[in-house]
């Protein structure tokens, strides 16, 4: 899969450019079909981008935000991506479709969330772990082999099981936006740019893929 790469001097420049890009895609999507279907991942870099995004002229009433992945943890737990999403978007009226990780039957909950997903995503934001994971598609986990449903559960990782979009769900993106920052990501990013299947991120396929990275993460 071909990835376009844009390089920025630092995280501030990266997140500002990413916010502007998301705003642009939102307007195009709403003009085309009335809704901007946007799936987002967790992490400190996207939170900075989200905070800048809320200051822009986004058609929020037509935006639906989905979660790429979520830790199985109590509501309002700091580990939850939803906790930070709620804080980031507190100043705007936006619809957030939270993954039902507190459901008593997690297998049923994954099926439920899968039924709520749009037929196509206008944009999916992904991050990149230093180990090459993206979403909660984790190295060596059986979730990597799920090809018959859009949402699945990973095994334990850093203390939590995760609910995650699968490769088939990511393939429903018209555009993927990768935000990658930090020198610890440089090796994984070089593999991603080659679509190396030895890392989970290297196996992602979608219609279009744009990587925005800071100087520290960008292979020279």
Secondary structure, DSSP 8 states (H G I E B T S, - for coil): ---EEEEESSHHHHHHHHHHHHHHHHHHHHHHHS-EEEEE--SHHHHHHHHHHTTS---GGGEEEEESEEES--TT-TT-HHHHHHHHTTTS--EEE---TT-S-HHHHHHHHHHHS-SSBSEEEE---TTS-BTTB-TT-GGGG--S-SEEE---BTTB-EEEE-HHHHTTBS-EEEEE-SGGGHHHHHHHHTT-TTSGGGG---S-EEEEEETTTS--
